[in-house]
Structures are given as structure tokens and as C-alpha cells.
């Protein structure tokens, strides 16, 4: 779970401080998809998430049947399906996106480098996430051979969605209108 951090100022002004990773959960291999869907449904229906969140899901590979299952699961939140590609430009059709993996990793890198992504140090899985982030080869957007990247990818997907369509980053307003320009400027792509 990634949420927006804000500071409330006098006269009801709100300053965007960044995003915070507050919850991680790695699903065990071979967990049946209906069990995953039920776990997600229970999670997004708990306060304060109920009706107040976006579930960003990797729709690459076997993801399409899982996305269909999640849509039938009455989650009570917006579902954003993202198919990760090897190249090209991000595109949207309804609540489905195709996004280059390099965009996901670059957005995550920008937030980390600017100090706009905090990772809760006391949450379960923080050590595994830290190892994944350290093992990533940001230039290629892939983990080293034999390394997992599922937690880092989940965070990258959430950060991408928040930067592009939701929370924005300091100095860019409520959302980033030209996400590609931000990435090119900060990552020299």
C-alpha cells in the first residue's frame, strides 16, 4: 500500500510531501487466484481503504484472467490494469494501460532520489523490498539473475499510477501532466 503524505498548513492549504509505502505482502507461490482475489477484496474493503483507493495490478502474462477475476470480486475500489512492455510509450484504454518497464523503474528512481518516497521501516517485508531495490539494475529495469523483483514492481506500479494520474510530485501540481518530460529531465533518458 502506497499513500500520499501531506502537511496541513494555515488557511487550509495542503503541501504534498511525497508518498509512503506502508504495507507489503508477498503472495506465496502457487496460491490459487481465487484466494488472492479474496485476500485483496478483504484488504481494500477495510477502513480507511474502503471506497478510497485504487488497486493497480500487473496484467502482464497470466494477468488477464486474474484481472477478470478481480473485476468480478466486487472490490469496491477502482481497478487499474497495467500491462508492462519492453519499450514504447505508455498508452491507456479505459482502466487499462500499457507501460514500458523503464518508465516504471525510472519513476520509482525519481521519487527515491528526490526523497519523495518513504518506506515504513517497521512493516513486514521491508528487508525483502530493500534487497530487491538494491539488486535492480535501473538502466535495464530488471533484477539480477535469480533475484525477485515482485515487491519492487508492486511499489513501482503504485508510484507510477500516483505520479501520472493521482498525487503528483512537488512543483508539478495535483498530477504530473507531462510524466515523460519529468522522467527525461530527471533520468536523462
ChimeraX commands (.cxc) that place a marker at each C-alpha (Angstrom):
marker #1 position 0.00,0.00,0.00 radius 0.5
marker #1 position 1.36,3.39,-1.02 radius 0.5
marker #1 position -0.32,6.51,0.30 radius 0.5
marker #1 position 0.05,10.25,-0.11 radius 0.5
marker #1 position 1.89,12.25,2.57 radius 0.5
marker #1 position 0.72,15.81,3.16 radius 0.5
marker #1 position 1.34,18.62,5.59 radius 0.5
marker #1 position -1.61,20.79,6.52 radius 0.5
marker #1 position -0.75,24.48,6.58 radius 0.5
marker #1 position -2.57,27.54,7.88 radius 0.5
marker #1 position -5.63,28.63,5.89 radius 0.5
marker #1 position -6.43,25.01,4.91 radius 0.5
marker #1 position -3.51,24.83,2.45 radius 0.5
marker #1 position -2.04,21.38,1.91 radius 0.5
marker #1 position 1.53,20.71,0.82 radius 0.5
marker #1 position 2.37,17.46,-0.95 radius 0.5
marker #1 position 5.32,15.81,0.78 radius 0.5
marker #1 position 5.54,12.59,-1.19 radius 0.5
marker #1 position 4.39,9.01,-0.97 radius 0.5
marker #1 position 4.88,6.38,1.71 radius 0.5
marker #1 position 4.98,2.61,1.36 radius 0.5
marker #1 position 3.02,1.42,4.39 radius 0.5
marker #1 position 2.17,-2.19,3.67 radius 0.5
marker #1 position 3.65,-5.04,1.64 radius 0.5
marker #1 position 2.51,-8.60,1.26 radius 0.5
marker #1 position 4.17,-11.24,-0.91 radius 0.5
marker #1 position 1.71,-13.90,-2.00 radius 0.5
marker #1 position 3.10,-17.42,-1.70 radius 0.5
marker #1 position 3.88,-19.19,-4.97 radius 0.5
marker #1 position 1.09,-21.42,-6.26 radius 0.5
marker #1 position -1.58,-19.63,-4.23 radius 0.5
marker #1 position -4.83,-20.15,-6.17 radius 0.5
marker #1 position -6.01,-16.95,-7.87 radius 0.5
marker #1 position -9.45,-17.02,-6.18 radius 0.5
marker #1 position -7.65,-16.94,-2.80 radius 0.5
marker #1 position -5.54,-13.98,-3.97 radius 0.5
marker #1 position -8.67,-12.17,-5.15 radius 0.5
marker #1 position -10.42,-12.81,-1.82 radius 0.5
marker #1 position -7.39,-11.55,0.13 radius 0.5
marker #1 position -7.29,-8.37,-1.98 radius 0.5
marker #1 position -11.04,-7.89,-1.60 radius 0.5
marker #1 position -10.78,-8.12,2.20 radius 0.5
marker #1 position -7.80,-5.77,2.21 radius 0.5
marker #1 position -9.33,-2.99,0.07 radius 0.5
marker #1 position -12.63,-3.17,1.95 radius 0.5
marker #1 position -11.07,-2.37,5.33 radius 0.5
marker #1 position -11.23,1.20,6.62 radius 0.5
marker #1 position -9.76,3.60,5.58 radius 0.5
marker #1 position -9.22,1.96,2.17 radius 0.5
marker #1 position -12.87,1.10,1.53 radius 0.5
marker #1 position -14.00,3.19,-1.43 radius 0.5
marker #1 position -10.90,5.34,-1.12 radius 0.5
marker #1 position -8.18,3.54,-3.06 radius 0.5
marker #1 position -7.01,2.39,-6.47 radius 0.5
marker #1 position -5.76,-1.18,-6.88 radius 0.5
marker #1 position -3.01,-1.20,-9.52 radius 0.5
marker #1 position -2.46,-4.71,-10.87 radius 0.5
marker #1 position 0.13,-6.17,-13.24 radius 0.5
marker #1 position -1.90,-7.56,-16.16 radius 0.5
marker #1 position 1.15,-8.92,-18.00 radius 0.5
marker #1 position 1.19,-12.61,-18.95 radius 0.5
marker #1 position -1.35,-14.57,-16.93 radius 0.5
marker #1 position -2.68,-11.27,-15.59 radius 0.5
marker #1 position -5.74,-11.00,-17.87 radius 0.5
marker #1 position -7.68,-13.89,-16.25 radius 0.5
marker #1 position -6.70,-12.54,-12.83 radius 0.5
marker #1 position -7.90,-9.04,-13.80 radius 0.5
marker #1 position -11.23,-10.55,-14.93 radius 0.5
marker #1 position -11.48,-12.42,-11.61 radius 0.5
marker #1 position -10.76,-9.23,-9.66 radius 0.5
marker #1 position -13.39,-7.32,-11.64 radius 0.5
marker #1 position -15.96,-9.93,-10.64 radius 0.5
marker #1 position -14.86,-9.83,-6.98 radius 0.5
marker #1 position -16.75,-6.63,-6.07 radius 0.5
marker #1 position -13.67,-4.93,-4.66 radius 0.5
marker #1 position -15.37,-1.60,-4.05 radius 0.5
marker #1 position -12.43,0.34,-5.48 radius 0.5
marker #1 position -11.04,1.40,-8.83 radius 0.5
marker #1 position -9.02,-1.32,-10.57 radius 0.5
marker #1 position -6.17,-0.20,-12.84 radius 0.5
marker #1 position -4.76,-2.99,-15.02 radius 0.5
marker #1 position -1.22,-2.38,-16.30 radius 0.5
marker #1 position 0.46,-4.48,-18.98 radius 0.5
marker #1 position 4.21,-4.00,-18.76 radius 0.5
marker #1 position 6.05,-3.73,-22.08 radius 0.5
marker #1 position 9.69,-3.78,-23.09 radius 0.5
marker #1 position 9.61,-0.48,-24.95 radius 0.5
marker #1 position 7.38,2.18,-26.47 radius 0.5
marker #1 position 5.26,4.81,-24.79 radius 0.5
marker #1 position 2.59,4.47,-22.12 radius 0.5
marker #1 position -0.94,4.18,-23.52 radius 0.5
marker #1 position -4.38,3.99,-21.95 radius 0.5
marker #1 position -7.67,2.43,-22.95 radius 0.5
marker #1 position -10.29,2.87,-20.23 radius 0.5
marker #1 position -8.88,1.47,-16.99 radius 0.5
marker #1 position -6.18,-0.49,-18.81 radius 0.5
marker #1 position -2.68,0.76,-19.55 radius 0.5
marker #1 position 0.42,-0.47,-21.32 radius 0.5
marker #1 position 3.58,0.92,-19.74 radius 0.5
marker #1 position 7.25,0.36,-20.57 radius 0.5
marker #1 position 9.15,-1.25,-17.69 radius 0.5
marker #1 position 11.77,1.51,-17.93 radius 0.5
marker #1 position 9.06,4.10,-17.15 radius 0.5
marker #1 position 8.09,2.19,-14.01 radius 0.5
marker #1 position 11.66,1.88,-12.75 radius 0.5
marker #1 position 12.53,5.47,-13.72 radius 0.5
marker #1 position 9.52,6.86,-11.84 radius 0.5
marker #1 position 10.46,4.86,-8.77 radius 0.5
marker #1 position 14.06,6.09,-9.04 radius 0.5
marker #1 position 12.96,9.72,-9.34 radius 0.5
marker #1 position 10.79,9.51,-6.23 radius 0.5
marker #1 position 13.56,7.80,-4.23 radius 0.5
marker #1 position 16.26,10.22,-5.38 radius 0.5
marker #1 position 14.11,13.26,-4.60 radius 0.5
marker #1 position 13.27,11.90,-1.15 radius 0.5
marker #1 position 9.58,11.81,-2.05 radius 0.5
marker #1 position 9.08,8.10,-1.37 radius 0.5
marker #1 position 9.31,6.93,2.21 radius 0.5
marker #1 position 9.36,3.28,3.10 radius 0.5
marker #1 position 7.98,2.40,6.53 radius 0.5
marker #1 position 10.86,0.75,8.34 radius 0.5
marker #1 position 8.75,-1.32,10.71 radius 0.5
marker #1 position 6.49,-3.05,8.19 radius 0.5
marker #1 position 6.76,-6.72,7.35 radius 0.5
marker #1 position 8.67,-7.29,4.12 radius 0.5
marker #1 position 10.76,-4.10,4.27 radius 0.5
marker #1 position 14.00,-6.09,4.23 radius 0.5
marker #1 position 12.95,-8.02,1.13 radius 0.5
marker #1 position 11.90,-4.78,-0.59 radius 0.5
marker #1 position 15.24,-3.15,0.27 radius 0.5
marker #1 position 17.13,-6.14,-1.17 radius 0.5
marker #1 position 15.05,-6.01,-4.36 radius 0.5
marker #1 position 15.64,-2.29,-4.78 radius 0.5
marker #1 position 19.37,-2.77,-4.25 radius 0.5
marker #1 position 19.54,-5.62,-6.77 radius 0.5
marker #1 position 17.69,-3.78,-9.52 radius 0.5
marker #1 position 19.68,-2.65,-12.47 radius 0.5
marker #1 position 17.84,0.60,-13.09 radius 0.5
marker #1 position 19.30,1.05,-16.58 radius 0.5
marker #1 position 17.63,-2.13,-17.81 radius 0.5
marker #1 position 14.75,-2.21,-15.36 radius 0.5
marker #1 position 15.35,-5.80,-14.39 radius 0.5
marker #1 position 16.53,-7.68,-11.36 radius 0.5
marker #1 position 19.82,-9.54,-11.38 radius 0.5
marker #1 position 19.61,-13.18,-12.39 radius 0.5
marker #1 position 17.93,-15.25,-9.70 radius 0.5
marker #1 position 16.60,-12.22,-7.81 radius 0.5
marker #1 position 12.95,-11.39,-7.14 radius 0.5
marker #1 position 11.52,-8.03,-8.13 radius 0.5
marker #1 position 7.82,-8.52,-7.36 radius 0.5
marker #1 position 7.69,-6.23,-4.32 radius 0.5
marker #1 position 9.73,-3.52,-6.07 radius 0.5
marker #1 position 7.50,-3.89,-9.15 radius 0.5
marker #1 position 4.36,-3.51,-7.00 radius 0.5
marker #1 position 5.75,-0.31,-5.50 radius 0.5
marker #1 position 6.84,0.93,-8.95 radius 0.5
marker #1 position 3.32,0.33,-10.30 radius 0.5
marker #1 position 1.73,2.23,-7.40 radius 0.5
marker #1 position 4.22,5.10,-7.73 radius 0.5
marker #1 position 3.67,5.26,-11.50 radius 0.5
marker #1 position -0.12,5.45,-11.05 radius 0.5
marker #1 position 0.15,8.08,-8.32 radius 0.5
marker #1 position 2.57,10.27,-10.27 radius 0.5
marker #1 position 0.78,10.01,-13.58 radius 0.5
marker #1 position -2.87,10.03,-12.53 radius 0.5
marker #1 position -3.19,10.91,-8.89 radius 0.5
marker #1 position -1.00,12.60,-6.40 radius 0.5
marker #1 position 1.73,14.29,-8.44 radius 0.5
marker #1 position 5.11,15.45,-7.19 radius 0.5
marker #1 position 6.31,18.69,-5.61 radius 0.5
marker #1 position 6.23,21.56,-8.06 radius 0.5
marker #1 position 4.06,19.77,-10.61 radius 0.5
marker #1 position 0.59,20.31,-9.19 radius 0.5
marker #1 position -2.01,17.68,-8.32 radius 0.5
marker #1 position -0.77,15.30,-11.00 radius 0.5
marker #1 position 2.06,15.19,-13.49 radius 0.5
marker #1 position 0.64,16.39,-16.81 radius 0.5
marker #1 position 3.78,15.51,-18.76 radius 0.5
marker #1 position 5.14,12.45,-16.98 radius 0.5
marker #1 position 7.53,11.68,-19.87 radius 0.5
marker #1 position 9.13,15.13,-19.57 radius 0.5
marker #1 position 9.67,14.59,-15.82 radius 0.5
marker #1 position 11.38,11.27,-16.46 radius 0.5
marker #1 position 13.55,12.64,-19.27 radius 0.5
marker #1 position 14.59,15.64,-17.19 radius 0.5
marker #1 position 15.42,13.68,-14.03 radius 0.5
marker #1 position 16.72,10.45,-15.53 radius 0.5
marker #1 position 18.30,11.79,-18.70 radius 0.5
marker #1 position 16.55,9.14,-20.81 radius 0.5
marker link #1:1,2 radius 0.2
marker link #1:2,3 radius 0.2
marker link #1:3,4 radius 0.2
marker link #1:4,5 radius 0.2
marker link #1:5,6 radius 0.2
marker link #1:6,7 radius 0.2
marker link #1:7,8 radius 0.2
marker link #1:8,9 radius 0.2
marker link #1:9,10 radius 0.2
marker link #1:10,11 radius 0.2
marker link #1:11,12 radius 0.2
marker link #1:12,13 radius 0.2
marker link #1:13,14 radius 0.2
marker link #1:14,15 radius 0.2
marker link #1:15,16 radius 0.2
marker link #1:16,17 radius 0.2
marker link #1:17,18 radius 0.2
marker link #1:18,19 radius 0.2
marker link #1:19,20 radius 0.2
marker link #1:20,21 radius 0.2
marker link #1:21,22 radius 0.2
marker link #1:22,23 radius 0.2
marker link #1:23,24 radius 0.2
marker link #1:24,25 radius 0.2
marker link #1:25,26 radius 0.2
marker link #1:26,27 radius 0.2
marker link #1:27,28 radius 0.2
marker link #1:28,29 radius 0.2
marker link #1:29,30 radius 0.2
marker link #1:30,31 radius 0.2
marker link #1:31,32 radius 0.2
marker link #1:32,33 radius 0.2
marker link #1:33,34 radius 0.2
marker link #1:34,35 radius 0.2
marker link #1:35,36 radius 0.2
marker link #1:36,37 radius 0.2
marker link #1:37,38 radius 0.2
marker link #1:38,39 radius 0.2
marker link #1:39,40 radius 0.2
marker link #1:40,41 radius 0.2
marker link #1:41,42 radius 0.2
marker link #1:42,43 radius 0.2
marker link #1:43,44 radius 0.2
marker link #1:44,45 radius 0.2
marker link #1:45,46 radius 0.2
marker link #1:46,47 radius 0.2
marker link #1:47,48 radius 0.2
marker link #1:48,49 radius 0.2
marker link #1:49,50 radius 0.2
marker link #1:50,51 radius 0.2
marker link #1:51,52 radius 0.2
marker link #1:52,53 radius 0.2
marker link #1:53,54 radius 0.2
marker link #1:54,55 radius 0.2
marker link #1:55,56 radius 0.2
marker link #1:56,57 radius 0.2
marker link #1:57,58 radius 0.2
marker link #1:58,59 radius 0.2
marker link #1:59,60 radius 0.2
marker link #1:60,61 radius 0.2
marker link #1:61,62 radius 0.2
marker link #1:62,63 radius 0.2
marker link #1:63,64 radius 0.2
marker link #1:64,65 radius 0.2
marker link #1:65,66 radius 0.2
marker link #1:66,67 radius 0.2
marker link #1:67,68 radius 0.2
marker link #1:68,69 radius 0.2
marker link #1:69,70 radius 0.2
marker link #1:70,71 radius 0.2
marker link #1:71,72 radius 0.2
marker link #1:72,73 radius 0.2
marker link #1:73,74 radius 0.2
marker link #1:74,75 radius 0.2
marker link #1:75,76 radius 0.2
marker link #1:76,77 radius 0.2
marker link #1:77,78 radius 0.2
marker link #1:78,79 radius 0.2
marker link #1:79,80 radius 0.2
marker link #1:80,81 radius 0.2
marker link #1:81,82 radius 0.2
marker link #1:82,83 radius 0.2
marker link #1:83,84 radius 0.2
marker link #1:84,85 radius 0.2
marker link #1:85,86 radius 0.2
marker link #1:86,87 radius 0.2
marker link #1:87,88 radius 0.2
marker link #1:88,89 radius 0.2
marker link #1:89,90 radius 0.2
marker link #1:90,91 radius 0.2
marker link #1:91,92 radius 0.2
marker link #1:92,93 radius 0.2
marker link #1:93,94 radius 0.2
marker link #1:94,95 radius 0.2
marker link #1:95,96 radius 0.2
marker link #1:96,97 radius 0.2
marker link #1:97,98 radius 0.2
marker link #1:98,99 radius 0.2
marker link #1:99,100 radius 0.2
marker link #1:100,101 radius 0.2
marker link #1:101,102 radius 0.2
marker link #1:102,103 radius 0.2
marker link #1:103,104 radius 0.2
marker link #1:104,105 radius 0.2
marker link #1:105,106 radius 0.2
marker link #1:106,107 radius 0.2
marker link #1:107,108 radius 0.2
marker link #1:108,109 radius 0.2
marker link #1:109,110 radius 0.2
marker link #1:110,111 radius 0.2
marker link #1:111,112 radius 0.2
marker link #1:112,113 radius 0.2
marker link #1:113,114 radius 0.2
marker link #1:114,115 radius 0.2
marker link #1:115,116 radius 0.2
marker link #1:116,117 radius 0.2
marker link #1:117,118 radius 0.2
marker link #1:118,119 radius 0.2
marker link #1:119,120 radius 0.2
marker link #1:120,121 radius 0.2
marker link #1:121,122 radius 0.2
marker link #1:122,123 radius 0.2
marker link #1:123,124 radius 0.2
marker link #1:124,125 radius 0.2
marker link #1:125,126 radius 0.2
marker link #1:126,127 radius 0.2
marker link #1:127,128 radius 0.2
marker link #1:128,129 radius 0.2
marker link #1:129,130 radius 0.2
marker link #1:130,131 radius 0.2
marker link #1:131,132 radius 0.2
marker link #1:132,133 radius 0.2
marker link #1:133,134 radius 0.2
marker link #1:134,135 radius 0.2
marker link #1:135,136 radius 0.2
marker link #1:136,137 radius 0.2
marker link #1:137,138 radius 0.2
marker link #1:138,139 radius 0.2
marker link #1:139,140 radius 0.2
marker link #1:140,141 radius 0.2
marker link #1:141,142 radius 0.2
marker link #1:142,143 radius 0.2
marker link #1:143,144 radius 0.2
marker link #1:144,145 radius 0.2
marker link #1:145,146 radius 0.2
marker link #1:146,147 radius 0.2
marker link #1:147,148 radius 0.2
marker link #1:148,149 radius 0.2
marker link #1:149,150 radius 0.2
marker link #1:150,151 radius 0.2
marker link #1:151,152 radius 0.2
marker link #1:152,153 radius 0.2
marker link #1:153,154 radius 0.2
marker link #1:154,155 radius 0.2
marker link #1:155,156 radius 0.2
marker link #1:156,157 radius 0.2
marker link #1:157,158 radius 0.2
marker link #1:158,159 radius 0.2
marker link #1:159,160 radius 0.2
marker link #1:160,161 radius 0.2
marker link #1:161,162 radius 0.2
marker link #1:162,163 radius 0.2
marker link #1:163,164 radius 0.2
marker link #1:164,165 radius 0.2
marker link #1:165,166 radius 0.2
marker link #1:166,167 radius 0.2
marker link #1:167,168 radius 0.2
marker link #1:168,169 radius 0.2
marker link #1:169,170 radius 0.2
marker link #1:170,171 radius 0.2
marker link #1:171,172 radius 0.2
marker link #1:172,173 radius 0.2
marker link #1:173,174 radius 0.2
marker link #1:174,175 radius 0.2
marker link #1:175,176 radius 0.2
marker link #1:176,177 radius 0.2
marker link #1:177,178 radius 0.2
marker link #1:178,179 radius 0.2
marker link #1:179,180 radius 0.2
marker link #1:180,181 radius 0.2
marker link #1:181,182 radius 0.2
marker link #1:182,183 radius 0.2
marker link #1:183,184 radius 0.2
marker link #1:184,185 radius 0.2
marker link #1:185,186 radius 0.2
marker link #1:186,187 radius 0.2
marker link #1:187,188 radius 0.2
marker link #1:188,189 radius 0.2
view
